[in-house]
Amino acid sequence: MNEGTVQSVSSESPPPPAQAPGWEAFQEALASALSVLKEECLIVSAKVGNRFVQFNVCPDEGVFAESVSNAYLGPDEKLDVGQLAELLSLGWAPPTRTPNAPSPDAATKGSPNHFREFPRPYSCADVARLAVRTLTGPLRVGSPAELEYKAFDEAGHPVTLPALPIERLPLPPPKVKPPAKPRGPSELDRLRAKVLAAARAGTGQGSLAYDDDGALRVPVGNRVGWIRPYQRPQYVRVHIHLASDVDGGKELLAQIHGVNSRLPVVRVIYKNRSVFLGVDFPALPFRAEHLTQAVTLLAQFAEDVIEELRLPAETEKVKN
């Protein structure tokens, strides 16, 4: 329901018009029906035309009531100046937007219909009294027999209100979404399959598979390396671990910068006190020979980088 500052309305309403038989009982029944609604909507409408009052009920907040505006009425049903004045005298606020206008944010009051809010704690008897006075007054409904209702929850499921002595208008059946078409492999899935096939062929490990982090653990020279495909943009990263527990002081970072400025393609990376040597290559399209070249370059430069950076000798070797 709408939130925000409640529009003030006059506490003085004109005396109710003389009502045809049956309205008093209908008013009591409507109050009873409103009292059982929980996060649900009730629309009471004329069987002919489009005159209606509706209520969005949220027990923890209140009732947001609406009465039809001319925006929803045909030429023969338009409310005249006198009827509009009656709505104002009953406490209805005038519409604040057209039906096609964007809905306001939660802090903005408004509706394309005439509206009135009953904040918590509210009286269902007061809401029902307003509804009957609106139906019999400005909306010119002669008898409860001319009315019907529909009620539904937030998901659109119908709600039956036995207390209301009027016909329930059936709701259209909910639209059934067609079953989703099976999704084919994504671009990343296709790239991962190509990389895996190339890695298996290059290592001779037919059982090679991606780990939980989406990487392939492979031998790179006499060290352990990892191959990981990426999607946007499509590229493949191959890297090896050179050393752990390395103090990343200014001297080391300057040395890494010097190595990176000299080496072609491969890059030294310092992260979380560990040093890695890696290479990225584009994979659109993916070429198996590019993967072979990346692995060869890492194996070729690893020892030189370790010696130049004077890294600790503890490195993870491939077990024979």
C-alpha positions in Angstrom: 0.0 0.0 0.0 1.1 3.6 -0.5 3.0 5.3 2.3 3.7 8.9 3.0 1.9 11.8 4.5 -1.8 11.1 4.7 -3.8 13.8 3.0 -6.0 15.6 5.4 -9.7 15.4 4.8 -12.6 17.2 6.4 -14.1 15.4 9.4 -17.5 16.9 8.5 -19.3 14.8 5.9 -22.7 15.5 4.5 -25.5 13.4 5.9 -25.9 10.0 4.1 -28.6 9.8 1.4 -31.6 7.7 2.0 -30.7 4.1 1.2 -32.7 1.4 -0.5 -33.4 -1.7 1.6 -30.5 -4.1 1.9 -27.6 -1.6 2.2 -27.4 -1.7 6.0 -27.0 -5.5 6.0 -24.5 -5.2 3.1 -22.5 -2.6 5.1 -22.2 -5.0 8.0 -21.2 -7.8 5.7 -18.6 -5.7 4.0 -17.1 -4.7 7.4 -16.9 -8.4 8.3 -15.3 -9.3 5.0 -12.7 -6.6 5.4 -11.8 -7.8 8.8 -10.6 -11.2 7.5 -8.4 -9.9 4.7 -4.6 -10.3 5.2 -2.3 -8.6 2.6 -5.2 -9.0 0.1 -7.3 -6.8 -2.2 -11.1 -6.5 -2.5 -12.9 -4.9 -5.4 -16.6 -4.2 -5.2 -18.0 -3.2 -8.6 -21.2 -2.7 -10.4 -22.3 -5.5 -12.7 -22.9 -3.0 -15.5 -20.2 -0.5 -16.4 -17.0 0.1 -14.5 -18.0 1.8 -11.3 -16.1 0.4 -8.3 -14.5 0.8 -4.9 -11.5 -1.2 -3.9 -9.5 -1.9 -0.8 -5.9 -3.0 -0.4 -5.7 -4.3 3.1 -2.4 -4.7 5.1 -3.3 -5.3 8.7 0.1 -4.1 9.9 -0.2 -0.8 8.1 -3.8 -0.1 7.3 -6.3 0.1 4.4 -5.7 2.0 1.2 -9.1 2.6 -0.4 -9.9 3.8 -3.9 -13.0 4.9 -5.8 -13.0 4.9 -9.6 -12.0 8.0 -11.4 -13.1 9.3 -14.8 -9.9 7.9 -16.3 -11.5 4.4 -16.1 -15.1 5.3 -17.0 -16.7 5.3 -20.4 -18.4 8.4 -21.9 -21.8 7.4 -20.5 -20.5 6.9 -17.0 -18.3 9.9 -16.5 -18.7 11.5 -13.1 -20.1 15.0 -13.4 -19.1 18.0 -11.3 -21.7 17.3 -8.7 -20.6 13.7 -8.3 -16.9 14.7 -8.0 -17.9 17.2 -5.3 -19.7 14.4 -3.5 -16.5 12.3 -3.5 -14.5 15.2 -2.1 -17.1 15.8 0.6 -16.9 12.1 1.6 -13.1 12.5 2.2 -11.8 11.1 -1.1 -8.6 12.7 -2.4 -8.6 13.5 -6.1 -6.4 11.4 -8.5 -2.8 12.5 -8.6 -1.7 10.8 -11.9 -2.9 9.3 -15.1 -3.2 5.5 -15.4 -0.2 5.2 -17.7 2.1 7.4 -15.5 4.9 5.6 -13.6 4.0 4.6 -10.1 5.5 6.9 -7.5 8.1 5.8 -5.0 7.0 4.4 -1.6 7.2 7.9 0.0 4.9 9.5 -2.4 1.1 9.5 -2.0 -1.1 9.1 -5.0 -3.3 7.0 -7.3 -5.0 7.4 -10.7 -8.2 6.9 -8.8 -9.8 8.9 -6.0 -8.2 7.5 -2.8 -8.2 7.6 1.0 -6.1 5.9 3.5 -7.2 4.4 6.8 -4.0 4.0 8.8 -3.6 1.4 11.6 -5.4 1.0 13.9 -8.4 1.3 11.5 -12.1 0.5 11.8 -13.5 -1.9 9.3 -16.9 -0.5 10.1 -15.7 3.0 9.1 -14.2 1.7 5.8 -17.4 -0.2 5.0 -19.5 2.9 5.8 -17.5 5.0 3.4 -17.8 2.3 0.7 -21.6 2.2 1.0 -22.0 6.0 1.1 -19.8 6.2 -2.1 -21.7 3.5 -3.9 -25.1 4.8 -3.1 -24.1 8.5 -3.5 -21.6 9.6 -6.3 -21.4 6.2 -8.0 -25.3 5.9 -8.2 -25.6 2.2 -7.4 -29.3 1.5 -6.5 -29.1 -1.8 -4.7 -26.5 -4.3 -3.5 -28.1 -6.7 -6.0 -26.4 -4.6 -8.7 -22.9 -5.4 -7.3 -20.3 -8.2 -7.6 -16.9 -8.6 -6.1 -13.5 -10.1 -6.7 -10.7 -10.6 -4.1 -7.2 -11.9 -4.5 -3.9 -12.1 -2.7 -0.5 -10.6 -3.7 0.2 -13.5 -6.0 -3.2 -13.1 -7.8 -4.8 -16.2 -6.2 -8.6 -15.7 -5.8 -10.0 -15.2 -2.3 -13.6 -16.2 -1.4 -15.5 -14.0 1.1 -18.7 -15.9 2.1 -19.8 -13.0 4.3 -20.5 -10.9 1.3 -24.0 -11.4 0.0 -23.2 -10.6 -3.6 -21.9 -12.6 -6.5 -18.2 -13.3 -6.7 -16.7 -12.6 -10.1 -14.3 -15.4 -11.0 -10.7 -14.3 -11.8 -9.1 -15.4 -15.0 -6.9 -18.4 -14.5 -3.3 -17.5 -13.9 -1.1 -17.6 -16.9 1.0 -20.7 -17.1 4.5 -20.0 -18.2 5.6 -22.4 -21.0 8.4 -24.6 -19.9 11.8 -23.0 -20.4 13.6 -24.1 -23.4 16.7 -26.1 -22.6 19.7 -23.9 -22.5 22.6 -24.7 -24.7 26.1 -24.4 -23.5 27.2 -20.8 -22.8 30.2 -19.2 -24.4 32.2 -19.9 -21.3 31.1 -23.5 -21.3 32.3 -23.9 -24.9 35.6 -22.2 -24.1 36.2 -24.4 -21.1 35.6 -27.5 -23.2 38.1 -26.4 -25.8 40.7 -25.5 -23.1 40.2 -28.8 -21.4 40.6 -30.8 -24.6 43.8 -28.9 -25.4 45.2 -29.4 -21.9 44.5 -33.1 -21.9 46.2 -33.5 -25.2 49.2 -31.5 -24.2 49.7 -33.2 -20.8 48.6 -36.7 -21.8 46.3 -36.7 -18.7 43.0 -38.0 -20.0 41.3 -37.6 -16.6 42.3 -34.0 -16.2 39.3 -31.9 -14.9 38.5 -28.5 -13.5 38.7 -28.0 -9.8 36.1 -26.2 -7.6 37.7 -22.8 -8.5 37.3 -23.4 -12.2 41.0 -24.1 -12.9 43.0 -26.9 -14.4 46.0 -28.0 -12.4 48.8 -29.0 -14.8 52.6 -29.4 -14.9 54.5 -26.4 -16.3 58.1 -27.5 -16.7 59.0 -29.0 -13.3 56.4 -26.9 -11.5 52.7 -26.9 -10.9 50.6 -24.5 -12.9 47.0 -23.5 -13.3 44.9 -22.8 -16.4 41.7 -20.8 -16.1 39.4 -19.6 -18.9 37.4 -16.3 -18.6 34.4 -15.2 -20.5 34.1 -11.4 -20.8 36.4 -10.8 -22.6 37.2 -14.3 -23.6 40.8 -15.1 -22.6 42.8 -17.8 -20.8 45.2 -17.2 -17.9 48.1 -19.6 -17.2 50.2 -19.0 -14.1 52.6 -20.8 -11.8 53.6 -20.2 -8.2 57.1 -19.1 -7.6 57.4 -18.3 -3.9 55.4 -17.8 -0.6 55.9 -15.6 2.5 57.7 -12.9 0.6 58.0 -9.5 2.1 56.7 -7.1 -0.6 58.9 -4.1 0.2 59.7 -1.3 -2.1 62.9 -3.0 -3.3 61.1 -6.1 -4.4 58.2 -4.2 -6.0 60.8 -2.1 -7.9 62.5 -5.3 -9.1 59.2 -6.8 -10.2 58.5 -3.7 -12.2 61.9 -3.9 -13.8 61.3 -7.6 -14.7 57.9 -6.9 -16.1 59.2 -4.1 -18.3 61.8 -6.4 -19.8 60.0 -9.7 -20.2 57.8 -10.3 -23.3 54.2 -11.4 -22.6 54.7 -13.0 -19.2 54.1 -11.0 -16.0 55.3 -11.3 -12.4 52.4 -10.9 -9.9 52.8 -10.2 -6.2 49.7 -11.0 -4.1 49.1 -11.9 -0.5 52.9 -12.3 0.2 53.2 -14.8 -2.7 54.9 -14.3 -6.1 53.4 -15.8 -9.3 54.4 -15.8 -12.9 51.6 -15.7 -15.4 50.5 -15.0 -19.0 47.1 -14.1 -20.4 46.2 -14.7 -24.1 43.0 -13.9 -26.0 40.7 -16.8 -26.7 38.4 -15.5 -29.4 39.0 -17.7 -31.2 40.8 -20.2 -29.0 43.9 -21.8 -30.4 45.4 -24.9 -28.8 48.9 -23.8 -29.9 48.5 -20.5 -27.9 48.0 -22.6 -24.8 51.1 -24.6 -25.6 53.1 -21.4 -26.2 52.0 -19.9 -22.9 53.0 -23.0 -20.9 56.4 -23.1 -22.7 57.1 -19.4 -21.9 56.3 -19.9 -18.2 58.6 -22.9 -18.0 61.3 -21.0 -19.9 61.3 -17.9 -17.7 60.5 -19.3 -14.2 64.1 -20.0 -13.0 65.5 -16.7 -14.4 62.8 -14.7 -12.6 63.4 -16.6 -9.3 67.1 -15.9 -9.6 66.7 -12.2 -10.5 64.3 -11.5 -7.7 66.3 -13.6 -5.3 63.2 -15.5 -4.2 63.2 -18.3 -1.6 63.9 -21.6 -3.1 60.8 -23.3 -1.7 58.6 -23.9 -4.7 56.0 -26.6 -5.4 57.5 -29.1 -7.8 55.7 -31.6 -9.9 56.0 -35.0 -8.3 57.3 -37.8 -10.5 
